[in-house]
Amino acid sequence: MSQRTPVVDLPTSVGYRLKEAASALRSAMEDVLRPLGMSVTHYACLELLAQRPGLSNSDLARGTFVTRQTMNVLLQKLERDGEISRPDTPASGKVLPATITDRGRTALSSASTAVRSVEDRMLDGLDDGDRDEALRLLGAMIRSLRG
């Protein structure tokens, strides 16, 4: 049997390397968030609500890259734990906009510090120009795929 040449050379595949970086980032974030009783999705949900109060379940699911069903389960937990609040009845349609509470902001503060330390570690060794270029290139890739 002869060996076939691989279709994708993983070490030089940008897509593969992006996935590898995303996996390493998520793992490092989970490591610092776990002692705080949070997951990456929990943290991202609180961060989104702190920056954009009143987002719906669907908005939060899209922003945290999970399904609506997964987000609904998380929102129920966060509401039970007092980190978010939602109205008892929708103002219109079926949407129950979520708002972060003071308790949620306190939890988010510690989590943001932990996540920032991971991002700082990830970017260690890159100067400001490299960081700006990385953001520019990632933005261009995203636009190309969504275009």
C-alpha positions as CSV (number, residue, x, y, z in Angstrom):
1,M,0.0,0.0,0.0
2,S,1.3,3.4,-0.8
3,Q,1.0,6.4,1.4
4,R,-1.3,9.1,0.2
5,T,-0.4,12.7,0.3
6,P,-2.7,14.4,2.9
7,V,-5.3,16.8,1.4
8,V,-4.7,19.3,4.3
9,D,-1.3,19.8,5.8
10,L,-2.4,20.4,9.4
11,P,0.7,22.3,10.6
12,T,0.3,24.8,7.8
13,S,-3.5,24.9,7.7
14,V,-4.8,28.3,9.0
15,G,-8.2,26.8,9.8
16,Y,-6.7,23.9,11.8
17,R,-4.3,26.3,13.7
18,L,-7.3,28.6,14.5
19,K,-9.2,25.7,15.9
20,E,-6.2,24.6,17.9
21,A,-5.8,28.1,19.3
22,A,-9.5,28.4,20.1
23,S,-9.3,25.0,21.9
24,A,-6.3,26.1,23.9
25,L,-7.9,29.4,24.8
26,R,-11.1,27.7,25.9
27,S,-9.3,25.2,28.1
28,A,-7.2,27.9,29.8
29,M,-10.3,30.0,30.4
30,E,-12.2,27.0,31.8
31,D,-9.2,26.4,34.2
32,V,-9.4,29.9,35.6
33,L,-13.2,30.1,35.7
34,R,-13.9,26.7,37.3
35,P,-12.7,27.7,40.7
36,L,-15.1,30.7,40.5
37,G,-18.0,28.2,39.8
38,M,-18.3,29.4,36.2
39,S,-18.0,28.0,32.7
40,V,-16.9,30.0,29.6
41,T,-20.5,30.2,28.5
42,H,-21.6,31.5,32.0
43,Y,-18.9,34.1,31.9
44,A,-19.6,35.2,28.3
45,C,-23.4,35.5,29.1
46,L,-22.7,37.8,32.1
47,E,-20.2,39.8,30.0
48,L,-22.7,40.3,27.2
49,L,-25.4,41.3,29.6
50,A,-23.1,43.8,31.4
51,Q,-22.3,45.4,28.0
52,R,-25.8,45.1,26.4
53,P,-28.6,44.7,29.0
54,G,-31.9,43.3,27.8
55,L,-30.6,40.7,25.4
56,S,-32.9,37.8,24.6
57,N,-32.2,34.1,25.0
58,S,-31.6,34.0,21.2
59,D,-29.2,37.0,21.2
60,L,-27.3,35.5,24.1
61,A,-27.1,32.1,22.5
62,R,-25.7,33.6,19.3
63,G,-23.2,35.7,21.3
64,T,-21.9,32.8,23.3
65,F,-21.9,30.3,20.4
66,V,-24.4,27.8,22.0
67,T,-27.9,26.6,21.1
68,R,-31.0,28.4,22.4
69,Q,-31.8,25.4,24.5
70,T,-28.4,25.4,26.2
71,M,-28.8,29.1,26.8
72,N,-32.3,28.7,28.2
73,V,-31.0,26.2,30.8
74,L,-28.1,28.5,31.8
75,L,-30.5,31.5,32.1
76,Q,-32.8,29.6,34.3
77,K,-29.8,28.7,36.6
78,L,-28.5,32.3,36.6
79,E,-31.9,33.6,37.4
80,R,-32.3,31.0,40.3
81,D,-28.8,32.0,41.6
82,G,-29.7,35.7,41.4
83,E,-27.1,36.7,38.8
84,I,-29.7,37.8,36.3
85,S,-33.3,38.9,36.3
86,R,-36.0,38.5,33.7
87,P,-39.6,39.7,33.7
88,D,-42.3,37.2,34.6
89,T,-44.1,37.9,31.4
90,P,-42.9,39.0,28.0
91,A,-43.5,42.7,27.1
92,S,-44.1,41.5,23.5
93,G,-44.0,38.1,21.8
94,K,-42.2,35.5,23.8
95,V,-39.0,37.4,24.5
96,L,-37.9,37.7,28.2
97,P,-35.0,40.2,28.1
98,A,-32.3,39.4,30.7
99,T,-30.6,41.9,32.9
100,I,-27.5,41.4,35.0
101,T,-28.0,41.9,38.8
102,D,-25.6,43.3,41.3
103,R,-24.8,39.8,42.4
104,G,-24.0,39.0,38.7
105,R,-21.8,42.0,38.4
106,T,-19.8,40.9,41.5
107,A,-19.3,37.5,40.0
108,L,-18.4,39.0,36.6
109,S,-15.7,41.2,38.1
110,S,-13.7,38.3,39.4
111,A,-14.2,36.3,36.3
112,S,-13.2,39.2,34.0
113,T,-9.9,39.6,35.9
114,A,-9.3,35.8,35.5
115,V,-10.1,35.8,31.8
116,R,-8.0,38.9,31.2
117,S,-5.0,37.1,32.7
118,V,-5.5,34.3,30.2
119,E,-5.7,36.7,27.3
120,D,-2.6,38.5,28.5
121,R,-0.8,35.1,28.7
122,M,-2.0,34.2,25.2
123,L,-0.7,37.5,23.8
124,D,2.6,37.6,25.8
125,G,5.5,38.2,23.4
126,L,3.4,40.1,20.9
127,D,3.9,43.8,20.6
128,D,1.1,46.3,20.0
129,G,1.6,46.1,16.3
130,D,1.4,42.3,16.3
131,R,-1.8,42.4,18.3
132,D,-3.3,45.0,16.0
133,E,-2.3,42.9,13.0
134,A,-3.8,39.7,14.6
135,L,-7.1,41.5,15.1
136,R,-7.1,42.9,11.6
137,L,-6.3,39.5,10.0
138,L,-8.9,37.7,12.1
139,G,-11.5,40.3,11.2
140,A,-10.7,39.9,7.5
141,M,-11.1,36.1,7.8
142,I,-14.4,36.5,9.5
143,R,-15.7,38.9,6.9
144,S,-14.6,36.6,4.1
145,L,-16.5,33.7,5.5
146,R,-19.6,35.6,6.4
147,G,-19.5,37.8,3.3
